[in-house]
Amino acid sequence: MKKIEAIIRPESVDVVRNALNATGVTGLMISEVEGHGKQKGVVQQWRGEKYKIELLPKAKIEIVVKDQDVGRICKTIIDNTKTGEIGDGKIFIYPLEDAIRIRTGEKGESAI
């Protein structure tokens, strides 16, 4: 099993969620987060004054999947978020030791 964390633009969340649902993803978590990458935020101007926004709003999608589904799900996320501009986001993939469904006690892949 693997855990996929995708940090994406907030405006992409609904499109990605619908695409993941169409590919058979049954469970995911979405969180509103703030952060920055290499660009260290953005400089904006308002009423003639410049100011720097260091932490930009992002969305984090977390999904636990079977090993064989990782490539397909990552491709779905990329296809639905990529603009080619700075700030498109990142995907992190972690090995997952185990999962337990609290209601039934199921373990491993049957719990996801």
N, CA, C and O atoms as a MOPAC input file, in Angstrom:
PM7 MOZYME 1SCF
protein

 N      0.84000 1    -1.18000 1     0.00000 1
 C      0.00000 1     0.00000 1     0.00000 1
 C      0.88100 1     1.23700 1     0.00000 1
 O      2.01000 1     1.21500 1     0.49100 1
 N      0.35000 1     2.31200 1    -0.55600 1
 C      1.05100 1     3.59100 1    -0.61400 1
 C      0.09900 1     4.70400 1    -0.20100 1
 O     -1.11700 1     4.60600 1    -0.36200 1
 N      0.69000 1     5.76300 1     0.33700 1
 C     -0.07000 1     6.96800 1     0.63200 1
 C      0.40800 1     8.03600 1    -0.34100 1
 O      1.60500 1     8.30800 1    -0.43700 1
 N     -0.52700 1     8.63800 1    -1.05900 1
 C     -0.22300 1     9.71400 1    -1.99700 1
 C     -0.69300 1    11.02200 1    -1.37800 1
 O     -1.85200 1    11.15100 1    -0.98400 1
 N      0.22100 1    11.99800 1    -1.29600 1
 C     -0.13100 1    13.35300 1    -0.87400 1
 C      0.13100 1    14.27200 1    -2.05500 1
 O      1.24500 1    14.32600 1    -2.57700 1
 N     -0.88400 1    14.98200 1    -2.46500 1
 C     -0.74900 1    15.92600 1    -3.57200 1
 C     -1.03900 1    17.32600 1    -3.05000 1
 O     -2.10300 1    17.57500 1    -2.48100 1
 N     -0.09300 1    18.23800 1    -3.24400 1
 C     -0.28000 1    19.64200 1    -2.89500 1
 C     -0.59000 1    20.35400 1    -4.20500 1
 O      0.24500 1    20.39100 1    -5.10800 1
 N     -1.78700 1    20.91600 1    -4.30900 1
 C     -2.23300 1    21.50300 1    -5.56900 1
 C     -2.85900 1    22.87600 1    -5.33900 1
 O     -3.07200 1    23.29300 1    -4.20100 1
 N     -3.14900 1    23.56800 1    -6.43700 1
 C     -3.84800 1    24.84900 1    -6.36800 1
 C     -5.28700 1    24.60300 1    -5.88300 1
 O     -5.92500 1    23.63800 1    -6.30600 1
 N     -5.79500 1    25.46800 1    -5.00400 1
 C     -7.15200 1    25.25700 1    -4.47600 1
 C     -8.22200 1    25.22300 1    -5.56700 1
 O     -9.21900 1    24.51300 1    -5.43200 1
 N     -8.02800 1    25.97400 1    -6.63200 1
 C     -9.04500 1    26.01400 1    -7.69000 1
 C     -9.11400 1    24.71000 1    -8.49000 1
 O    -10.04000 1    24.52000 1    -9.27800 1
 N     -8.15500 1    23.81900 1    -8.29700 1
 C     -8.13500 1    22.53100 1    -9.00400 1
 C     -8.80900 1    21.40700 1    -8.23000 1
 O     -8.96900 1    20.31000 1    -8.76400 1
 N     -9.20000 1    21.64900 1    -7.00500 1
 C     -9.68700 1    20.57200 1    -6.13000 1
 C    -10.90400 1    19.86500 1    -6.71100 1
 O    -10.91300 1    18.63600 1    -6.78000 1
 N    -11.92300 1    20.59400 1    -7.12800 1
 C    -13.14500 1    19.94700 1    -7.61100 1
 C    -12.89000 1    19.12400 1    -8.86800 1
 O    -13.42300 1    18.02400 1    -9.01200 1
 N    -12.08200 1    19.65200 1    -9.77300 1
 C    -11.76900 1    18.93100 1   -11.00800 1
 C    -11.02500 1    17.63500 1   -10.68600 1
 O    -11.34400 1    16.58200 1   -11.23700 1
 N    -10.03900 1    17.71300 1    -9.79700 1
 C     -9.26000 1    16.52900 1    -9.42800 1
 C    -10.14000 1    15.51800 1    -8.68800 1
 O    -10.06800 1    14.31800 1    -8.95400 1
 N    -10.94900 1    15.99200 1    -7.78300 1
 C    -11.82600 1    15.09300 1    -7.01900 1
 C    -12.77600 1    14.34100 1    -7.95100 1
 O    -12.96900 1    13.13500 1    -7.79500 1
 N    -13.36400 1    15.03700 1    -8.90800 1
 C    -14.26500 1    14.39000 1    -9.85800 1
 C    -13.52000 1    13.39200 1   -10.74400 1
 O    -14.03500 1    12.31200 1   -11.03100 1
 N    -12.31200 1    13.74900 1   -11.17700 1
 C    -11.51000 1    12.83700 1   -12.00900 1
 C    -11.10600 1    11.59500 1   -11.22400 1
 O    -11.14700 1    10.48600 1   -11.75600 1
 N    -10.71600 1    11.77000 1    -9.96300 1
 C    -10.35300 1    10.62300 1    -9.13300 1
 C    -11.55800 1     9.72000 1    -8.89300 1
 O    -11.43800 1     8.49500 1    -8.91800 1
 N    -12.70500 1    10.32200 1    -8.66400 1
 C    -13.93200 1     9.55300 1    -8.47500 1
 C    -14.24100 1     8.73000 1    -9.73200 1
 O    -14.66600 1     7.58000 1    -9.62900 1
 N    -14.03100 1     9.31200 1   -10.90700 1
 C    -14.27900 1     8.61500 1   -12.17200 1
 C    -13.31300 1     7.45000 1   -12.38400 1
 O    -13.63700 1     6.50000 1   -13.09700 1
 N    -12.12400 1     7.51400 1   -11.76800 1
 C    -11.15600 1     6.42700 1   -11.91500 1
 C    -11.31000 1     5.35900 1   -10.84100 1
 O    -10.55000 1     4.39100 1   -10.82200 1
 N    -12.28000 1     5.51900 1    -9.94900 1
 C    -12.55000 1     4.48700 1    -8.95900 1
 C    -11.98600 1     4.73000 1    -7.57600 1
 O    -12.05500 1     3.84300 1    -6.72500 1
 N    -11.43000 1     5.90500 1    -7.32600 1
 C    -10.93900 1     6.22300 1    -5.98200 1
 C    -12.15000 1     6.41900 1    -5.08100 1
 O    -13.01100 1     7.25500 1    -5.35600 1
 N    -12.20800 1     5.64500 1    -4.00500 1
 C    -13.38600 1     5.69100 1    -3.13500 1
 C    -13.19400 1     6.54400 1    -1.89600 1
 O    -14.17500 1     7.01000 1    -1.31600 1
 N    -11.95700 1     6.76000 1    -1.47600 1
 C    -11.73700 1     7.53500 1    -0.26300 1
 C    -10.55900 1     8.46600 1    -0.40400 1
 O     -9.52300 1     8.09400 1    -0.95600 1
 N    -10.71800 1     9.67800 1     0.09500 1
 C     -9.63700 1    10.64700 1     0.09700 1
 C     -9.90000 1    11.68100 1     1.16800 1
 O    -11.01800 1    11.80000 1     1.66900 1
 N     -8.86900 1    12.42600 1     1.51700 1
 C     -8.99600 1    13.53700 1     2.45400 1
 C     -8.47000 1    14.79000 1     1.77900 1
 O     -7.46300 1    14.74900 1     1.07200 1
 N     -9.15200 1    15.90000 1     1.99600 1
 C     -8.73500 1    17.17600 1     1.42200 1
 C     -8.60400 1    18.17900 1     2.55800 1
 O     -9.51500 1    18.33800 1     3.37000 1
 N     -7.45400 1    18.85700 1     2.60400 1
 C     -7.19700 1    19.86800 1     3.63000 1
 C     -6.77700 1    21.16000 1     2.96200 1
 O     -6.12700 1    21.15500 1     1.91700 1
 N     -7.15600 1    22.26700 1     3.57900 1
 C     -6.64900 1    23.56800 1     3.14700 1
 C     -5.33800 1    23.80500 1     3.87900 1
 O     -5.28600 1    23.72100 1     5.10600 1
 N     -4.27400 1    24.10300 1     3.12900 1
 C     -2.96500 1    24.33400 1     3.72000 1
 C     -2.37000 1    25.61500 1     3.13500 1
 O     -2.87100 1    26.15100 1     2.14700 1
 N     -1.30600 1    26.09000 1     3.75100 1
 C     -0.56200 1    27.24100 1     3.23700 1
 C      0.90000 1    26.85200 1     3.16500 1
 O      1.38500 1    26.06100 1     3.97400 1
 N      1.60100 1    27.41500 1     2.18900 1
 C      3.01800 1    27.12300 1     2.07900 1
 C      3.62700 1    27.82600 1     0.89000 1
 O      2.97700 1    28.62100 1     0.21100 1
 N      4.89300 1    27.51700 1     0.64900 1
 C      5.56300 1    28.05700 1    -0.53000 1
 C      6.62400 1    27.08200 1    -0.98500 1
 O      7.10400 1    26.25000 1    -0.21500 1
 N      6.97500 1    27.19600 1    -2.22800 1
 C      8.03500 1    26.38500 1    -2.79500 1
 C      9.26400 1    27.23000 1    -3.00100 1
 O      9.56400 1    28.11500 1    -2.20000 1
 N      9.97600 1    26.95800 1    -4.07800 1
 C     11.21400 1    27.67600 1    -4.36400 1
 C     11.00100 1    29.16300 1    -4.55200 1
 O     11.90700 1    29.95400 1    -4.29000 1
 N      9.80600 1    29.56400 1    -5.00700 1
 C      9.57500 1    30.98300 1    -5.28700 1
 C      9.44400 1    31.82500 1    -4.01600 1
 O      9.50200 1    33.05300 1    -4.08700 1
 N      9.27000 1    31.19200 1    -2.86700 1
 C      9.18000 1    31.87500 1    -1.56500 1
 C      8.04700 1    32.89900 1    -1.50700 1
 O      8.20800 1    33.96100 1    -0.90700 1
 N      6.91200 1    32.59400 1    -2.11800 1
 C      5.76600 1    33.49100 1    -2.09400 1
 C      5.72600 1    34.38800 1    -3.31800 1
 O      6.44500 1    34.16900 1    -4.29300 1
 N      4.87800 1    35.39700 1    -3.25100 1
 C      4.72700 1    36.33600 1    -4.37300 1
 C      4.71500 1    37.76300 1    -3.85400 1
 O      4.36200 1    38.01800 1    -2.70300 1
 N      5.10700 1    38.69000 1    -4.72200 1
 C      5.02900 1    40.11800 1    -4.41200 1
 C      3.83300 1    40.67600 1    -5.16500 1
 O      3.70400 1    40.47900 1    -6.37300 1
 N      2.95300 1    41.38000 1    -4.44400 1
 C      1.77700 1    41.98600 1    -5.06200 1
 C      1.76900 1    43.47600 1    -4.76100 1
 O      2.46000 1    43.95900 1    -3.86400 1
 N      0.97300 1    44.17700 1    -5.53400 1
 C      0.88000 1    45.62500 1    -5.34600 1
 C     -0.58000 1    45.98700 1    -5.13500 1
 O     -1.46800 1    45.50500 1    -5.83700 1
 N     -0.80600 1    46.85300 1    -4.14600 1
 C     -2.15900 1    47.32100 1    -3.85300 1
 C     -2.07800 1    48.78300 1    -3.45500 1
 O     -1.36100 1    49.14100 1    -2.52000 1
 N     -2.80700 1    49.61800 1    -4.15600 1
 C     -2.81300 1    51.06700 1    -3.92900 1
 C     -1.40200 1    51.65300 1    -3.93800 1
 O     -1.05400 1    52.49100 1    -3.10600 1
 N     -0.62400 1    51.20300 1    -4.87000 1
 C      0.72100 1    51.74300 1    -5.04200 1
 C      1.77000 1    51.17700 1    -4.10300 1
 O      2.95300 1    51.48100 1    -4.25800 1
 N      1.38000 1    50.37900 1    -3.15200 1
 C      2.32400 1    49.78100 1    -2.20700 1
 C      2.56300 1    48.32500 1    -2.57300 1
 O      1.62800 1    47.59200 1    -2.89400 1
 N      3.82000 1    47.91600 1    -2.52200 1
 C      4.15700 1    46.52000 1    -2.76100 1
 C      4.23400 1    45.78700 1    -1.42700 1
 O      4.72500 1    46.32000 1    -0.43200 1
 N      3.74400 1    44.56800 1    -1.43100 1
 C      3.86200 1    43.74100 1    -0.23900 1
 C      4.06400 1    42.29000 1    -0.65900 1
 O      3.65900 1    41.88100 1    -1.74700 1
 N      4.69200 1    41.52700 1     0.21600 1
 C      5.03100 1    40.14400 1    -0.09700 1
 C      4.11700 1    39.19200 1     0.66600 1
 O      3.92100 1    39.32100 1     1.87400 1
 N      3.56900 1    38.24200 1    -0.06600 1
 C      2.78800 1    37.17100 1     0.53500 1
 C      3.68600 1    35.93900 1     0.51500 1
 O      3.96400 1    35.38400 1    -0.54800 1
 N      4.13400 1    35.51600 1     1.68700 1
 C      5.08600 1    34.40800 1     1.75800 1
 C      4.40900 1    33.03800 1     1.73800 1
 O      4.93200 1    32.10000 1     1.13500 1
 N      3.26900 1    32.91500 1     2.38200 1
 C      2.56400 1    31.63600 1     2.41700 1
 C      1.34000 1    31.72000 1     1.51700 1
 O      0.44400 1    32.53600 1     1.73400 1
 N      1.31900 1    30.86300 1     0.50700 1
 C      0.23900 1    30.86100 1    -0.47100 1
 C     -0.77000 1    29.77200 1    -0.13600 1
 O     -0.39100 1    28.70800 1     0.35300 1
 N     -2.06100 1    30.02800 1    -0.39700 1
 C     -3.06300 1    28.99800 1    -0.13200 1
 C     -2.92100 1    27.83500 1    -1.10800 1
 O     -2.76100 1    28.03600 1    -2.31200 1
 N     -2.98100 1    26.63300 1    -0.58000 1
 C     -2.91100 1    25.40500 1    -1.37200 1
 C     -3.92100 1    24.41700 1    -0.81300 1
 O     -4.50400 1    24.64800 1     0.24600 1
 N     -4.12500 1    23.32300 1    -1.52000 1
 C     -4.96700 1    22.22800 1    -1.04100 1
 C     -4.11300 1    20.97300 1    -1.00800 1
 O     -3.28200 1    20.75000 1    -1.88800 1
 N     -4.32500 1    20.15600 1     0.01400 1
 C     -3.60900 1    18.88300 1     0.12500 1
 C     -4.62600 1    17.75300 1     0.01900 1
 O     -5.59300 1    17.68700 1     0.77800 1
 N     -4.38300 1    16.86700 1    -0.94100 1
 C     -5.22300 1    15.68600 1    -1.11800 1
 C     -4.41100 1    14.48200 1    -0.66300 1
 O     -3.27900 1    14.28500 1    -1.10500 1
 N     -4.99300 1    13.67700 1     0.22100 1
 C     -4.33900 1    12.46300 1     0.71600 1
 C     -5.17500 1    11.25200 1     0.32700 1
 O     -6.38500 1    11.21200 1     0.55000 1
 N     -4.49600 1    10.26000 1    -0.26400 1
 C     -5.17800 1     9.05800 1    -0.72900 1
 C     -4.32000 1     7.85500 1    -0.36200 1
 O     -3.10100 1     7.89100 1    -0.52600 1
 N     -4.94300 1     6.79400 1     0.13100 1
 C     -4.25000 1     5.53400 1     0.38500 1
 C     -4.71500 1     4.55200 1    -0.69000 1
 O     -5.91200 1     4.33400 1    -0.87400 1
 N     -3.73500 1     3.95700 1    -1.40400 1
 C     -4.06400 1     3.11400 1    -2.55400 1
 C     -3.22300 1     1.84000 1    -2.56700 1
 O     -2.22600 1     1.73200 1    -1.85300 1
 N     -3.63300 1     0.89600 1    -3.37500 1
 C     -2.84100 1    -0.30600 1    -3.62300 1
 C     -1.63200 1     0.09200 1    -4.47100 1
 O     -1.69200 1     1.04800 1    -5.24400 1
 N     -0.54600 1    -0.64800 1    -4.31600 1
 C      0.69200 1    -0.32800 1    -5.03900 1
 C      0.47700 1    -0.20600 1    -6.54500 1
 O      1.03400 1     0.69100 1    -7.17800 1
 N     -0.32400 1    -1.09700 1    -7.12300 1
 C     -0.50300 1    -1.09700 1    -8.57000 1
 C     -1.31400 1     0.09500 1    -9.07500 1
 O     -1.33400 1     0.34300 1   -10.28000 1
 N     -1.98800 1     0.84600 1    -8.18600 1
 C     -2.81200 1     1.97900 1    -8.60200 1
 C     -2.07800 1     3.32100 1    -8.55100 1
 O     -2.61200 1     4.33100 1    -9.01200 1
 N     -0.87000 1     3.34400 1    -8.00000 1
 C     -0.14400 1     4.60200 1    -7.79300 1
 C      0.06100 1     5.37300 1    -9.09500 1
 O     -0.24900 1     6.56200 1    -9.16000 1
 N      0.57100 1     4.72500 1   -10.11000 1
 C      0.85800 1     5.40400 1   -11.37400 1
 C     -0.37200 1     6.00500 1   -12.01100 1
 O     -0.33800 1     7.14200 1   -12.48200 1
 N     -1.45600 1     5.25500 1   -12.03000 1
 C     -2.71100 1     5.72400 1   -12.63400 1
 C     -3.27600 1     6.92900 1   -11.88200 1
 O     -3.75300 1     7.88400 1   -12.49700 1
 N     -3.22100 1     6.87900 1   -10.56800 1
 C     -3.77200 1     7.97600 1    -9.77100 1
 C     -2.90000 1     9.22200 1    -9.88700 1
 O     -3.42300 1    10.33000 1   -10.00300 1
 N     -1.58700 1     9.05800 1    -9.85600 1
 C     -0.69500 1    10.20600 1   -10.03000 1
 C     -0.89700 1    10.84800 1   -11.39700 1
 O     -0.89700 1    12.07400 1   -11.51300 1
 N     -1.06900 1    10.03100 1   -12.43100 1
 C     -1.29900 1    10.56100 1   -13.76900 1
 C     -2.60700 1    11.34500 1   -13.81300 1
 O     -2.67000 1    12.40100 1   -14.44300 1
 N     -3.64200 1    10.84600 1   -13.15800 1
 C     -4.92500 1    11.54400 1   -13.10500 1
 C     -4.77200 1    12.90800 1   -12.44100 1
 O     -5.31700 1    13.90200 1   -12.92100 1
 N     -4.03000 1    12.95400 1   -11.33900 1
 C     -3.82000 1    14.23000 1   -10.64100 1
 C     -3.04700 1    15.19000 1   -11.54000 1
 O     -3.43100 1    16.35200 1   -11.67400 1
 N     -1.97300 1    14.72500 1   -12.15200 1
 C     -1.15000 1    15.58300 1   -13.01500 1
 C     -1.96300 1    16.08700 1   -14.20200 1
 O     -1.93200 1    17.27800 1   -14.51100 1
 N     -2.68600 1    15.19800 1   -14.86600 1
 C     -3.46200 1    15.58600 1   -16.04700 1
 C     -4.50400 1    16.65200 1   -15.73500 1
 O     -4.87200 1    17.43300 1   -16.61300 1
 N     -4.98400 1    16.69200 1   -14.49400 1
 C     -6.04800 1    17.62500 1   -14.13800 1
 C     -5.57500 1    18.85800 1   -13.37500 1
 O     -6.39200 1    19.70100 1   -13.00400 1
 N     -4.26900 1    18.97900 1   -13.13400 1
 C     -3.76600 1    20.15100 1   -12.41000 1
 C     -2.66800 1    20.89900 1   -13.14100 1
 O     -2.41600 1    22.06500 1   -12.83500 1
 N     -2.01700 1    20.27100 1   -14.08700 1
 C     -0.84100 1    20.87200 1   -14.72800 1
 C     -1.22200 1    22.05500 1   -15.61600 1
 O     -2.00900 1    21.92700 1   -16.55300 1
 N     -0.63600 1    23.21500 1   -15.29000 1
 C     -0.80400 1    24.40200 1   -16.12900 1
 C      0.51400 1    24.79100 1   -16.78900 1
 O      0.52900 1    25.55600 1   -17.75300 1
 N      1.61700 1    24.26400 1   -16.26800 1
 C      2.93500 1    24.62900 1   -16.77300 1
 C      3.50600 1    25.85800 1   -16.09200 1
 O      4.60100 1    26.30200 1   -16.43700 1
 N      2.78900 1    26.41100 1   -15.13800 1
 C      3.21500 1    27.61600 1   -14.41600 1
 C      3.78300 1    27.23100 1   -13.05400 1
 O      3.50300 1    26.15200 1   -12.53100 1
 N      4.58600 1    28.13200 1   -12.49100 1
 C      5.09000 1    27.94000 1   -11.13500 1
 C      3.90600 1    27.83700 1   -10.18200 1
 O      2.94600 1    28.60100 1   -10.28900 1
 N      3.97700 1    26.89300 1    -9.25500 1
 C      2.92300 1    26.74300 1    -8.25800 1
 C      1.91400 1    25.65800 1    -8.57500 1
 O      0.90400 1    25.54100 1    -7.88000 1
 N      2.15700 1    24.85500 1    -9.61300 1
 C      1.23300 1    23.76800 1    -9.93500 1
 C      1.14800 1    22.74600 1    -8.80900 1
 O      0.10600 1    22.11600 1    -8.62900 1
 N      2.23200 1    22.56800 1    -8.04200 1
 C      2.19000 1    21.67600 1    -6.89300 1
 C      3.17100 1    20.53400 1    -6.98800 1
 O      4.03200 1    20.49200 1    -7.86700 1
 N      3.01900 1    19.60600 1    -6.06000 1
 C      3.89200 1    18.43600 1    -5.97700 1
 C      3.07700 1    17.24000 1    -5.51800 1
 O      2.02100 1    17.38100 1    -4.90200 1
 N      3.59600 1    16.05200 1    -5.83600 1
 C      3.00100 1    14.81000 1    -5.36400 1
 C      4.08100 1    14.05200 1    -4.58900 1
 O      5.20400 1    13.88900 1    -5.06600 1
 N      3.72700 1    13.59700 1    -3.39800 1
 C      4.62800 1    12.80200 1    -2.57200 1
 C      4.01800 1    11.41300 1    -2.39500 1
 O      2.81200 1    11.28000 1    -2.18400 1
 N      4.84900 1    10.38900 1    -2.48100 1
 C      4.37400 1     9.01100 1    -2.35600 1
 C      5.15000 1     8.34100 1    -1.22000 1
 O      6.38100 1     8.32800 1    -1.21400 1
 N      4.40300 1     7.78700 1    -0.25900 1
 C      5.00300 1     7.15600 1     0.91300 1
 C      4.60800 1     5.68900 1     0.98800 1
 O      3.48200 1     5.33400 1     0.63900 1
 N      5.52400 1     4.82600 1     1.44100 1
 C      5.11800 1     3.44600 1     1.72100 1
 C      4.23500 1     3.43200 1     2.97100 1
 O      4.46000 1     4.19900 1     3.90700 1
 N      3.24800 1     2.57000 1     2.97600 1
 C      2.31800 1     2.49700 1     4.10300 1
 C      2.37500 1     1.08500 1     4.67700 1
 O      2.14300 1     0.10700 1     3.96700 1
 N      2.67900 1     0.99100 1     5.94500 1
 C      2.86600 1    -0.31700 1     6.58600 1
 C      1.56300 1    -1.08400 1     6.71600 1
 O      1.51000 1    -2.26800 1     6.38300 1
 N      0.51100 1    -0.43300 1     7.19300 1
 C     -0.74600 1    -1.13900 1     7.42000 1
 C     -1.88200 1    -0.14300 1     7.51000 1
 O     -1.66500 1     1.05300 1     7.70000 1
 N     -3.09300 1    -0.64900 1     7.37200 1
 C     -4.30700 1     0.14000 1     7.56200 1
 C     -5.31600 1    -0.74600 1     8.28100 1
 O     -5.38200 1    -1.95000 1     8.03500 1
 N     -6.09600 1    -0.14900 1     9.16500 1
 C     -7.10200 1    -0.89900 1     9.90900 1
 C     -8.42600 1    -0.14300 1     9.83100 1
 O     -8.49600 1     1.04200 1    10.15800 1
 N     -9.46000 1    -0.83000 1     9.40000 1
 C    -10.80200 1    -0.23400 1     9.39700 1
 C    -11.36700 1    -0.39400 1    10.79600 1
 O    -11.57400 1    -1.51800 1    11.25500 1
 N    -11.61600 1     0.69800 1    11.47200 1
 C    -12.03200 1     0.66300 1    12.87300 1
 C    -13.35400 1    -0.07500 1    13.05200 1
 O    -13.49400 1    -0.86600 1    13.98400 1
 N    -14.32100 1     0.16900 1    12.18000 1
 C    -15.65000 1    -0.42200 1    12.32100 1
 C    -15.62600 1    -1.94200 1    12.29500 1
 O    -16.30200 1    -2.58100 1    13.10000 1
 N    -14.84700 1    -2.54100 1    11.37100 1
 C    -14.88500 1    -3.99400 1    11.18500 1
 C    -13.63000 1    -4.71300 1    11.63800 1
 O    -13.64600 1    -5.93100 1    11.81600 1
 N    -12.54300 1    -3.98000 1    11.82600 1
 C    -11.28500 1    -4.60100 1    12.20000 1
 C    -10.48200 1    -5.13700 1    11.03000 1
 O     -9.42400 1    -5.73400 1    11.22400 1
 N    -10.98000 1    -4.92700 1     9.80300 1
 C    -10.24700 1    -5.37900 1     8.60700 1
 C     -8.88400 1    -4.72600 1     8.57700 1
 O     -8.71200 1    -3.58500 1     9.00500 1
 N     -7.90000 1    -5.48100 1     8.05500 1
 C     -6.52800 1    -4.95600 1     7.97400 1
 C     -6.02400 1    -5.02600 1     6.54000 1
 O     -6.53600 1    -5.77700 1     5.71000 1
 N     -4.99900 1    -4.21400 1     6.27900 1
 C     -4.33200 1    -4.23300 1     4.98300 1
 C     -5.17100 1    -3.64200 1     3.87100 1
 O     -5.96700 1    -2.73200 1     4.10000 1
 N     -4.99100 1    -4.16300 1     2.65800 1
 C     -5.67700 1    -3.61700 1     1.49100 1
 C     -7.19400 1    -3.71700 1     1.58800 1
 O     -7.89900 1    -2.88900 1     1.01000 1
 N     -7.70800 1    -4.70400 1     2.29900 1
 C     -9.16900 1    -4.81300 1     2.43100 1
 C     -9.74100 1    -3.67700 1     3.28300 1
 O    -10.94200 1    -3.41300 1     3.23800 1
 N     -8.88900 1    -3.00900 1     4.05400 1
 C     -9.35500 1    -1.89100 1     4.88300 1
 C     -9.47600 1    -0.59300 1     4.08000 1
 O    -10.13800 1     0.35300 1     4.50800 1
 N     -8.82400 1    -0.56000 1     2.89900 1
 C     -8.92400 1     0.66100 1     2.10900 1
 C     -9.98500 1     0.50300 1     1.04600 1
 O    -10.22400 1     1.42800 1     0.27000 1

